[in-house]
Amino acid sequence: MSASETVVFETLADPTRRRLIEVMHDGERSVSELVERVDIEQPGVSRHLRILNDAGFVNVRADGRRRMYSLRPEPFEELAEWMRRYAHEEVDRVERLATFVEESHDREDDRENDQ
């Protein structure tokens, strides 16, 4: 696993960060909006937002005195690519199993017809 993949998984391992991501999925949010939605104190939300920012998951922009947070697509694209790679391998395994079962079933049918 690459260093960037490790960062993605470590970042997403925390349930509070996953909840923040879910809330921001609907669009840009201020820290106060996020505090209301995830029901933890502002210092905790800020700490998790800093981790998300350091890992490249969010964009931050100033809006007067407020900080607005939104999701960046790149880490999610990396995650989707990783999942596709492993999903493809699993599909191959299932297809091989299905072929084996089908061929076994066909051989049984042939034996029954020969009797």
TIMI-2910 file (N, C-alpha, C, CB; in pm, 1 decimal, decimal comma, always signed):
<rs>
+----------+----------+----------+----------+----------+----------+----------+----------+----------+----------+----------+----------+------+
!      n_x !      n_y !      n_z !     ca_x !     ca_y !     ca_z !      c_x !      c_y !      c_z !     cb_x !     cb_y !     cb_z ! resn !
+----------+----------+----------+----------+----------+----------+----------+----------+----------+----------+----------+----------+------+
!    +85,1 !   -116,7 !     +0,0 !     +0,0 !     +0,0 !     +0,0 !    +90,0 !   +123,5 !     +0,0 !    -97,0 !     -0,5 !   +122,4 !  Met !
!    +55,1 !   +220,3 !    -84,2 !   +136,6 !   +341,6 !    -93,7 !   +113,0 !   +431,7 !    +27,4 !   +105,0 !   +418,0 !   -224,0 !  Ser !
!   +202,8 !   +526,9 !    +44,7 !   +191,4 !   +621,7 !   +156,4 !    +62,5 !   +701,8 !   +146,4 !   +312,2 !   +716,8 !   +159,4 !  Ala !
!    +25,1 !   +741,7 !    +24,9 !    -98,2 !   +820,2 !     +9,3 !   -221,2 !   +736,1 !    +40,7 !   -108,4 !   +876,5 !   -133,1 !  Ser !
!   -219,2 !   +607,3 !     +4,6 !   -331,2 !   +519,6 !    +39,8 !   -340,2 !   +502,5 !   +190,8 !   -316,2 !   +382,3 !    -28,4 !  Glu !
!   -225,5 !   +491,3 !   +256,1 !   -223,1 !   +477,6 !   +401,3 !   -284,7 !   +600,1 !   +467,1 !    -79,6 !   +456,6 !   +451,3 !  Thr !
!   -250,3 !   +719,5 !   +418,4 !   -305,9 !   +843,2 !   +473,5 !   -457,3 !   +845,9 !   +455,7 !   -242,0 !   +966,3 !   +406,2 !  Val !
!   -504,4 !   +804,4 !   +339,3 !   -648,7 !   +802,5 !   +313,4 !   -718,8 !   +713,8 !   +415,3 !   -678,3 !   +753,0 !   +169,9 !  Val !
!   -668,8 !   +592,6 !   +434,7 !   -734,2 !   +499,7 !   +527,0 !   -722,0 !   +545,3 !   +671,7 !   -674,9 !   +360,6 !   +511,9 !  Phe !
!   -607,5 !   +597,6 !   +710,6 !   -591,7 !   +647,3 !   +847,6 !   -686,9 !   +764,1 !   +873,6 !   -445,5 !   +690,8 !   +873,0 !  Glu !
!   -702,3 !   +849,4 !   +775,2 !   -791,3 !   +964,7 !   +790,5 !   -936,5 !   +919,8 !   +803,0 !   -775,8 !  +1061,0 !   +671,7 !  Thr !
!   -975,9 !   +824,7 !   +721,1 !  -1114,8 !   +778,7 !   +721,8 !  -1146,3 !   +682,7 !   +835,6 !  -1146,4 !   +712,4 !   +591,4 !  Leu !
!  -1044,9 !   +638,9 !   +908,4 !  -1067,0 !   +543,2 !  +1017,0 !  -1147,7 !   +603,0 !  +1131,8 !   -934,2 !   +492,8 !  +1069,3 !  Ala !
!  -1143,4 !   +733,1 !  +1147,3 !  -1212,4 !   +796,9 !  +1258,8 !  -1359,4 !   +824,7 !  +1224,1 !  -1141,2 !   +927,6 !  +1297,4 !  Asp !
!  -1453,2 !   +780,6 !  +1307,9 !  -1595,4 !   +800,1 !  +1278,1 !  -1638,1 !   +946,7 !  +1275,6 !  -1678,4 !   +726,6 !  +1379,2 !  Pro !
!  -1574,6 !  +1031,1 !  +1355,4 !  -1609,5 !  +1173,7 !  +1353,5 !  -1570,2 !  +1235,8 !  +1220,8 !  -1540,9 !  +1248,6 !  +1469,4 !  Thr !
!  -1452,4 !  +1199,9 !  +1170,0 !  -1411,2 !  +1254,0 !  +1039,9 !  -1502,2 !  +1203,2 !   +929,1 !  -1265,1 !  +1216,6 !  +1009,5 !  Arg !
!  -1543,8 !  +1077,1 !   +938,1 !  -1637,5 !  +1026,1 !   +836,7 !  -1769,4 !  +1102,6 !   +842,9 !  -1662,8 !   +874,4 !   +856,7 !  Arg !
!  -1814,3 !  +1134,4 !   +962,6 !  -1939,1 !  +1211,4 !   +977,2 !  -1922,2 !  +1351,3 !   +919,1 !  -1981,3 !  +1220,3 !  +1126,4 !  Arg !
!  -1810,0 !  +1416,0 !   +944,4 !  -1784,7 !  +1548,6 !   +886,3 !  -1787,0 !  +1540,6 !   +733,3 !  -1648,2 !  +1604,9 !   +935,5 !  Leu !
!  -1727,5 !  +1436,2 !   +679,1 !  -1727,0 !  +1417,6 !   +533,8 !  -1869,4 !  +1400,8 !   +482,1 !  -1641,1 !  +1295,4 !   +494,7 !  Ile !
!  -1949,4 !  +1322,8 !   +553,3 !  -2089,5 !  +1304,4 !   +512,7 !  -2163,4 !  +1437,9 !   +509,0 !  -2161,1 !  +1207,3 !   +608,5 !  Glu !
!  -2142,7 !  +1519,8 !   +611,3 !  -2209,9 !  +1649,9 !   +617,7 !  -2162,9 !  +1740,2 !   +504,0 !  -2184,0 !  +1717,7 !   +753,9 !  Val !
!  -2033,7 !  +1739,8 !   +475,4 !  -1981,3 !  +1825,5 !   +368,7 !  -2014,2 !  +1771,6 !   +229,5 !  -1830,8 !  +1840,2 !   +383,4 !  Met !
!  -2058,9 !  +1648,5 !   +221,5 !  -2095,7 !  +1592,2 !    +90,8 !  -2206,0 !  +1675,4 !    +25,4 !  -2141,7 !  +1445,2 !   +106,0 !  His !
!  -2290,0 !  +1734,9 !   +106,9 !  -2399,1 !  +1817,4 !    +54,5 !  -2354,2 !  +1956,7 !    +13,8 !  -2508,3 !  +1828,4 !   +157,0 !  Asp !
!  -2229,2 !  +1990,9 !    +40,8 !  -2178,3 !  +2121,2 !     +0,8 !  -2093,6 !  +2185,7 !   +108,9 !  -2292,3 !  +2212,3 !    -35,3 !  Gly !
!  -2044,0 !  +2301,7 !    +76,2 !  -1955,0 !  +2377,4 !   +163,3 !  -2024,5 !  +2410,0 !   +296,1 !  -1908,9 !  +2506,8 !    +93,4 !  Glu !
!  -1946,8 !  +2401,9 !   +404,5 !  -2000,8 !  +2427,7 !   +538,3 !  -1901,8 !  +2510,7 !   +619,4 !  -2032,6 !  +2294,8 !   +611,5 !  Arg !
!  -1957,5 !  +2593,6 !   +708,0 !  -1873,9 !  +2666,7 !   +803,5 !  -1847,2 !  +2577,1 !   +924,0 !  -1941,9 !  +2800,5 !   +847,6 !  Ser !
!  -1749,1 !  +2615,0 !  +1003,5 !  -1717,7 !  +2537,5 !  +1123,6 !  -1839,6 !  +2531,6 !  +1214,4 !  -1597,2 !  +2598,7 !  +1199,0 !  Val !
!  -1909,2 !  +2643,6 !  +1231,2 !  -2026,1 !  +2644,4 !  +1321,0 !  -2135,9 !  +2551,2 !  +1269,0 !  -2081,6 !  +2788,0 !  +1336,1 !  Ser !
!  -2155,9 !  +2545,6 !  +1138,8 !  -2254,3 !  +2451,8 !  +1083,3 !  -2212,7 !  +2307,2 !  +1110,3 !  -2271,2 !  +2474,6 !   +931,7 !  Glu !
!  -2084,2 !  +2280,6 !  +1095,8 !  -2034,9 !  +2145,1 !  +1121,2 !  -2048,6 !  +2107,6 !  +1268,0 !  -1889,2 !  +2132,8 !  +1077,8 !  Leu !
!  -2022,0 !  +2202,5 !  +1357,9 !  -2036,7 !  +2176,4 !  +1501,5 !  -2181,4 !  +2136,6 !  +1530,9 !  -1995,6 !  +2301,7 !  +1585,7 !  Val !
!  -2275,7 !  +2209,1 !  +1473,3 !  -2417,8 !  +2178,4 !  +1494,8 !  -2454,4 !  +2039,7 !  +1443,0 !  -2505,3 !  +2283,5 !  +1426,6 !  Glu !
!  -2399,2 !  +2002,6 !  +1330,5 !  -2438,6 !  +1877,3 !  +1264,4 !  -2374,4 !  +1753,6 !  +1325,3 !  -2403,6 !  +1883,9 !  +1118,6 !  Arg !
!  -2251,9 !  +1764,5 !  +1378,6 !  -2185,0 !  +1645,0 !  +1431,5 !  -2192,4 !  +1636,5 !  +1583,1 !  -2040,0 !  +1643,2 !  +1388,0 !  Val !
!  -2245,1 !  +1740,8 !  +1646,4 !  -2271,3 !  +1739,7 !  +1789,6 !  -2146,8 !  +1712,4 !  +1874,7 !  -2375,9 !  +1637,0 !  +1820,0 !  Asp !
!  -2036,3 !  +1776,8 !  +1837,6 !  -1919,8 !  +1780,4 !  +1926,1 !  -1875,8 !  +1925,7 !  +1935,7 !  -1802,7 !  +1687,5 !  +1873,6 !  Ile !
!  -1796,2 !  +1955,9 !  +2034,7 !  -1753,3 !  +2094,1 !  +2059,3 !  -1664,1 !  +2144,9 !  +1946,1 !  -1678,9 !  +2104,1 !  +2193,5 !  Glu !
!  -1660,2 !  +2276,8 !  +1932,0 !  -1585,0 !  +2342,2 !  +1824,8 !  -1437,1 !  +2303,8 !  +1823,4 !  -1597,7 !  +2491,9 !  +1837,8 !  Gln !
!  -1367,6 !  +2295,5 !  +1937,1 !  -1225,9 !  +2256,5 !  +1930,5 !  -1206,3 !  +2116,7 !  +1869,7 !  -1164,6 !  +2260,4 !  +2070,6 !  Pro !
!  -1296,3 !  +2024,6 !  +1899,7 !  -1287,1 !  +1889,9 !  +1842,7 !  -1310,5 !  +1890,7 !  +1693,1 !  -1387,1 !  +1797,1 !  +1909,5 !  Gly !
!  -1411,1 !  +1966,4 !  +1649,2 !  -1437,6 !  +1977,6 !  +1505,6 !  -1318,1 !  +2039,4 !  +1435,4 !  -1564,4 !  +2061,2 !  +1479,2 !  Val !
!  -1263,1 !  +2145,9 !  +1494,2 !  -1146,8 !  +2211,7 !  +1432,4 !  -1028,1 !  +2116,9 !  +1421,2 !  -1106,6 !  +2335,6 !  +1513,1 !  Ser !
!  -1006,5 !  +2035,4 !  +1524,0 !   -895,9 !  +1938,8 !  +1521,1 !   -915,0 !  +1839,4 !  +1406,5 !   -885,7 !  +1863,5 !  +1656,2 !  Arg !
!  -1036,9 !  +1786,6 !  +1392,9 !  -1063,4 !  +1690,5 !  +1285,0 !  -1055,4 !  +1757,0 !  +1148,0 !  -1201,5 !  +1626,2 !  +1303,6 !  His !
!  -1100,4 !  +1881,5 !  +1137,2 !  -1089,5 !  +1953,2 !  +1010,0 !   -943,5 !  +1976,4 !   +972,7 !  -1163,8 !  +2087,2 !  +1017,4 !  Leu !
!   -859,7 !  +2003,0 !  +1071,3 !   -715,8 !  +2020,7 !  +1045,2 !   -655,9 !  +1890,7 !   +990,6 !   -640,9 !  +2064,3 !  +1175,3 !  Arg !
!   -694,8 !  +1778,4 !  +1048,9 !   -646,4 !  +1647,8 !  +1001,1 !   -695,5 !  +1622,8 !   +859,0 !   -693,6 !  +1533,4 !  +1095,2 !  Ile !
!   -823,2 !  +1651,1 !   +833,8 !   -878,2 !  +1633,9 !   +697,9 !   -806,5 !  +1724,8 !   +598,2 !  -1030,2 !  +1663,7 !   +696,6 !  Leu !
!   -776,5 !  +1846,0 !   +639,6 !   -705,6 !  +1939,9 !   +552,7 !   -563,5 !  +1892,7 !   +525,4 !   -703,2 !  +2079,5 !   +615,4 !  Asn !
!   -493,2 !  +1849,9 !   +630,2 !   -355,2 !  +1801,1 !   +613,9 !   -349,3 !  +1679,3 !   +521,8 !   -294,6 !  +1765,7 !   +750,6 !  Asp !
!   -453,5 !  +1597,1 !   +524,1 !   -458,3 !  +1477,6 !   +440,5 !   -510,3 !  +1507,5 !   +299,6 !   -545,5 !  +1372,0 !   +506,3 !  Ala !
!   -548,5 !  +1631,9 !   +273,8 !   -592,3 !  +1670,6 !   +139,7 !   -738,4 !  +1642,8 !   +110,3 !   -509,9 !  +1600,8 !    +39,3 !  Gly !
!   -818,9 !  +1617,3 !   +212,8 !   -959,8 !  +1586,5 !   +191,2 !  -1047,6 !  +1709,4 !   +173,1 !  -1011,0 !  +1506,3 !   +305,5 !  Phe !
!  -1004,0 !  +1823,6 !   +226,3 !  -1090,0 !  +1941,8 !   +222,1 !  -1017,0 !  +2063,7 !   +167,2 !  -1143,6 !  +1972,4 !   +360,8 !  Val !
!  -1096,7 !  +2153,3 !   +111,5 !  -1051,9 !  +2287,9 !    +76,6 !  -1102,8 !  +2380,8 !   +185,8 !  -1103,4 !  +2332,3 !    -66,5 !  Asn !
!  -1025,6 !  +2483,9 !   +214,6 !  -1065,0 !  +2583,3 !   +314,1 !  -1055,4 !  +2719,8 !   +248,7 !   -975,4 !  +2575,4 !   +442,9 !  Val !
!  -1157,8 !  +2800,1 !   +270,1 !  -1151,2 !  +2937,3 !   +220,1 !  -1207,4 !  +3030,3 !   +326,0 !  -1228,7 !  +2952,7 !    +85,8 !  Arg !
!  -1153,0 !  +3150,1 !   +328,0 !  -1200,8 !  +3251,0 !   +422,0 !  -1323,6 !  +3318,4 !   +363,2 !  -1090,0 !  +3355,4 !   +453,7 !  Ala !
!  -1422,7 !  +3340,9 !   +449,6 !  -1543,0 !  +3415,8 !   +412,7 !  -1567,3 !  +3514,7 !   +525,8 !  -1668,7 !  +3320,4 !   +389,3 !  Asp !
!  -1498,5 !  +3628,3 !   +516,6 !  -1499,8 !  +3721,7 !   +629,1 !  -1423,9 !  +3659,1 !   +744,9 !  -1645,7 !  +3758,0 !   +671,2 !  Gly !
!  -1490,9 !  +3647,8 !   +859,2 !  -1427,6 !  +3587,0 !   +976,4 !  -1448,2 !  +3435,8 !   +981,1 !  -1482,0 !  +3650,0 !  +1103,6 !  Arg !
!  -1532,1 !  +3386,1 !   +895,0 !  -1560,6 !  +3242,1 !   +895,5 !  -1465,4 !  +3167,8 !   +802,8 !  -1706,2 !  +3215,6 !   +853,6 !  Arg !
!  -1446,5 !  +3041,4 !   +833,5 !  -1372,3 !  +2949,7 !   +746,9 !  -1474,9 !  +2853,5 !   +688,6 !  -1257,2 !  +2872,7 !   +825,8 !  Arg !
!  -1471,7 !  +2840,4 !   +558,1 !  -1565,7 !  +2753,0 !   +488,3 !  -1489,4 !  +2629,8 !   +439,2 !  -1635,2 !  +2827,9 !   +368,9 !  Met !
!  -1546,9 !  +2513,0 !   +463,5 !  -1483,7 !  +2386,9 !   +427,7 !  -1567,4 !  +2314,6 !   +323,7 !  -1463,8 !  +2298,5 !   +551,7 !  Tyr !
!  -1498,3 !  +2257,6 !   +225,7 !  -1563,9 !  +2175,2 !   +123,8 !  -1472,5 !  +2057,4 !    +90,6 !  -1596,5 !  +2259,0 !     -5,0 !  Ser !
!  -1531,3 !  +1954,7 !    +35,0 !  -1454,9 !  +1833,6 !     +2,7 !  -1376,9 !  +1850,9 !   -126,7 !  -1548,3 !  +1712,5 !     -8,4 !  Leu !
!  -1260,7 !  +1790,3 !   -131,2 !  -1180,6 !  +1781,3 !   -253,8 !  -1204,6 !  +1643,1 !   -313,1 !  -1026,5 !  +1806,1 !   -225,5 !  Arg !
!  -1214,2 !  +1629,7 !   -442,4 !  -1244,9 !  +1499,3 !   -502,1 !  -1126,8 !  +1401,9 !   -508,2 !  -1297,1 !  +1520,1 !   -640,0 !  Pro !
!  -1003,3 !  +1451,7 !   -510,6 !   -887,7 !  +1365,5 !   -537,0 !   -873,1 !  +1246,9 !   -441,6 !   -763,7 !  +1447,2 !   -531,1 !  Glu !
!   -881,8 !  +1265,1 !   -309,8 !   -863,4 !  +1147,2 !   -223,8 !   -973,7 !  +1043,0 !   -243,5 !   -859,1 !  +1189,7 !    -77,5 !  Pro !
!  -1093,2 !  +1089,1 !   -276,3 !  -1203,1 !   +996,1 !   -299,3 !  -1185,2 !   +921,9 !   -430,7 !  -1336,5 !  +1069,9 !   -298,5 !  Phe !
!  -1126,1 !   +989,3 !   -528,7 !  -1094,0 !   +923,9 !   -655,4 !   -986,7 !   +817,4 !   -634,0 !  -1047,0 !  +1027,5 !   -759,9 !  Glu !
!   -885,8 !   +848,6 !   -550,8 !   -782,3 !   +749,5 !   -517,2 !   -843,6 !   +627,4 !   -450,8 !   -675,9 !   +811,4 !   -425,1 !  Glu !
!   -932,7 !   +652,9 !   -357,0 !   -998,7 !   +544,3 !   -285,7 !  -1082,8 !   +460,8 !   -381,2 !  -1085,8 !   +599,4 !   -172,5 !  Leu !
!  -1155,5 !   +525,6 !   -470,0 !  -1237,3 !   +453,5 !   -567,5 !  -1150,0 !   +367,6 !   -659,0 !  -1320,6 !   +552,1 !   -651,1 !  Ala !
!  -1034,6 !   +420,7 !   -699,2 !   -943,0 !   +344,3 !   -784,1 !   -890,2 !   +222,3 !   -709,7 !   -826,0 !   +432,8 !   -830,8 !  Glu !
!   -854,0 !   +239,2 !   -584,5 !   -805,9 !   +127,3 !   -503,0 !   -915,1 !    +21,5 !   -491,3 !   -762,3 !   +176,1 !   -362,1 !  Trp !
!  -1036,8 !    +65,6 !   -465,3 !  -1147,9 !    -29,1 !   -451,1 !  -1176,3 !   -101,1 !   -583,0 !  -1274,3 !    +43,8 !   -402,7 !  Met !
!  -1169,8 !    -28,5 !   -695,3 !  -1191,9 !    -92,4 !   -826,8 !  -1088,7 !   -200,7 !   -852,6 !  -1186,8 !    +12,2 !   -939,8 !  Arg !
!   -964,9 !   -172,6 !   -816,1 !   -857,8 !   -269,6 !   -838,1 !   -887,7 !   -398,8 !   -763,4 !   -721,9 !   -212,1 !   -793,6 !  Arg !
!   -925,0 !   -386,9 !   -637,8 !   -953,0 !   -507,3 !   -559,4 !  -1086,8 !   -569,7 !   -597,4 !   -951,7 !   -474,6 !   -410,7 !  Tyr !
!  -1182,8 !   -489,4 !   -631,4 !  -1311,8 !   -542,9 !   -675,3 !  -1293,3 !   -624,0 !   -802,6 !  -1413,9 !   -429,2 !   -698,1 !  Ala !
!  -1208,4 !   -576,2 !   -893,4 !  -1181,7 !   -647,9 !  -1018,1 !  -1122,8 !   -786,1 !   -988,4 !  -1085,5 !   -566,4 !  -1108,2 !  His !
!  -1029,6 !   -790,1 !   -893,5 !   -970,2 !   -918,7 !   -856,5 !  -1075,9 !  -1012,2 !   -797,8 !   -855,7 !   -898,2 !   -755,6 !  Glu !
!  -1166,3 !   -958,9 !   -717,2 !  -1271,3 !  -1041,8 !   -657,9 !  -1368,3 !  -1091,0 !   -764,7 !  -1347,2 !   -963,5 !   -549,6 !  Glu !
!  -1400,0 !  -1006,5 !   -860,4 !  -1488,9 !  -1048,1 !   -969,9 !  -1424,5 !  -1162,0 !  -1046,8 !  -1520,1 !   -929,1 !  -1065,1 !  Val !
!  -1294,6 !  -1151,8 !  -1073,1 !  -1223,7 !  -1259,6 !  -1142,6 !  -1233,8 !  -1390,6 !  -1064,3 !  -1075,8 !  -1221,8 !  -1163,9 !  Asp !
!  -1215,6 !  -1383,9 !   -933,5 !  -1224,6 !  -1504,4 !   -850,7 !  -1364,2 !  -1564,5 !   -855,6 !  -1186,7 !  -1472,8 !   -706,1 !  Arg !
!  -1464,4 !  -1481,7 !   -845,5 !  -1602,4 !  -1530,9 !   -849,3 !  -1633,5 !  -1591,4 !   -985,5 !  -1701,6 !  -1417,4 !   -817,5 !  Val !
!  -1586,3 !  -1528,4 !  -1091,9 !  -1609,1 !  -1584,0 !  -1226,0 !  -1541,6 !  -1719,7 !  -1242,2 !  -1557,8 !  -1487,3 !  -1333,4 !  Glu !
!  -1419,5 !  -1733,1 !  -1188,5 !  -1351,8 !  -1863,3 !  -1196,1 !  -1428,0 !  -1968,6 !  -1116,2 !  -1206,9 !  -1852,1 !  -1144,3 !  Arg !
!  -1479,0 !  -1931,0 !  -1000,2 !  -1557,9 !  -2023,3 !   -919,4 !  -1685,1 !  -2062,7 !   -992,9 !  -1592,1 !  -1960,7 !   -783,6 !  Leu !
!  -1752,8 !  -1967,3 !  -1053,7 !  -1875,0 !  -1996,6 !  -1127,8 !  -1846,2 !  -2091,8 !  -1243,6 !  -1938,6 !  -1866,8 !  -1179,9 !  Ala !
!  -1736,1 !  -2070,7 !  -1313,3 !  -1697,5 !  -2160,0 !  -1423,3 !  -1670,7 !  -2299,6 !  -1370,8 !  -1573,2 !  -2106,4 !  -1496,8 !  Thr !
!  -1599,8 !  -2310,8 !  -1260,0 !  -1570,3 !  -2440,4 !  -1199,7 !  -1699,1 !  -2512,3 !  -1161,7 !  -1480,5 !  -2423,2 !  -1076,3 !  Phe !
!  -1790,5 !  -2441,8 !  -1096,5 !  -1917,1 !  -2502,7 !  -1053,9 !  -1998,1 !  -2546,1 !  -1175,2 !  -1999,0 !  -2404,2 !   -967,5 !  Val !
!  -2002,5 !  -2461,5 !  -1275,2 !  -2077,7 !  -2493,7 !  -1397,0 !  -2019,1 !  -2616,0 !  -1467,1 !  -2078,6 !  -2373,5 !  -1493,0 !  Glu !
!  -1887,3 !  -2620,5 !  -1479,4 !  -1822,5 !  -2735,5 !  -1543,5 !  -1843,5 !  -2862,3 !  -1461,2 !  -1671,7 !  -2709,1 !  -1562,5 !  Glu !
!  -1837,7 !  -2851,1 !  -1329,1 !  -1862,4 !  -2967,5 !  -1242,9 !  -2004,7 !  -3016,9 !  -1260,9 !  -1836,6 !  -2932,9 !  -1094,8 !  Ser !
!  -2096,9 !  -2924,6 !  -1268,7 !  -2237,6 !  -2960,6 !  -1287,6 !  -2256,5 !  -3028,0 !  -1423,4 !  -2328,5 !  -2835,4 !  -1276,2 !  His !
!  -2191,9 !  -2975,0 !  -1527,2 !  -2201,2 !  -3034,2 !  -1661,5 !  -2144,0 !  -3175,9 !  -1662,1 !  -2126,8 !  -2946,4 !  -1764,8 !  Asp !
!  -2032,0 !  -3198,8 !  -1592,1 !  -1973,1 !  -3333,5 !  -1585,5 !  -2066,6 !  -3430,1 !  -1514,7 !  -1837,1 !  -3330,0 !  -1513,5 !  Arg !
!  -2133,3 !  -3383,6 !  -1409,4 !  -2229,6 !  -3469,3 !  -1339,3 !  -2344,6 !  -3506,4 !  -1431,7 !  -2283,4 !  -3399,2 !  -1213,0 !  Glu !
!  -2393,7 !  -3407,8 !  -1506,3 !  -2502,7 !  -3434,0 !  -1599,6 !  -2460,1 !  -3536,1 !  -1705,9 !  -2548,3 !  -3303,1 !  -1666,5 !  Asp !
!  -2336,1 !  -3520,5 !  -1756,5 !  -2285,3 !  -3614,2 !  -1856,3 !  -2278,1 !  -3754,9 !  -1799,7 !  -2147,5 !  -3570,5 !  -1905,8 !  Asp !
!  -2232,0 !  -3769,6 !  -1676,3 !  -2223,3 !  -3902,0 !  -1612,7 !  -2362,0 !  -3961,6 !  -1594,2 !  -2151,2 !  -3892,6 !  -1476,4 !  Arg !
!  -2458,7 !  -3881,8 !  -1554,5 !  -2594,0 !  -3931,8 !  -1535,9 !  -2655,2 !  -3975,2 !  -1669,3 !  -2681,3 !  -3825,0 !  -1469,6 !  Glu !
!  -2624,8 !  -3901,9 !  -1775,5 !  -2677,3 !  -3936,8 !  -1908,1 !  -2612,3 !  -4062,3 !  -1963,7 !  -2656,5 !  -3821,6 !  -2005,0 !  Asn !
!  -2487,1 !  -4088,8 !  -1923,4 !  -2415,8 !  -4207,3 !  -1970,2 !  -2466,8 !  -4333,8 !  -1904,0 !  -2267,4 !  -4192,6 !  -1944,9 !  Asp !
!  -2535,1 !  -4322,0 !  -1792,0 !  -2578,5 !  -4440,6 !  -1717,3 !  -2704,0 !  -4495,5 !  -1770,5 !  -2596,0 !  -4410,2 !  -1573,2 !  Gln !
+----------+----------+----------+----------+----------+----------+----------+----------+----------+----------+----------+----------+------+
</rs>
